[in-house]
Amino acid sequence: MNKVISFIKSSKVELDKVIFPTKIQVKQAFIAVVIVVAVIAAYLALVDLLMSTIVSNALEG
């Protein structure tokens, strides 16, 4: 039982050291992730369209 109590106390001490992000930081990180994902998705869609066009033209010709 002493080990459990010691673990809980040391966990609380470590959690007090953690610096949690502010709402503004979370919002900025979320927006950055959405923008990066959108750019990568657009790039992959463009590459897919280009490759499918090349393959379709090669099969027709």
Stockholm file with secondary structure:
# STOCKHOLM 1.0

chainA/1-61         MNKVISFIKSSKVELDKVIFPTKIQVKQAFIAVVIVVAVIAAYLALVDLLMSTIVSNALEG
#=GR chainA/1-61 SS CHHHHHHHHHHHHHHHHCCCCCHHHHHHHHHHHHHHHHHHHHHHHHHHHHHHHHHHHHHHC
#=GC SS_cons        CHHHHHHHHHHHHHHHHCCCCCHHHHHHHHHHHHHHHHHHHHHHHHHHHHHHHHHHHHHHC
//
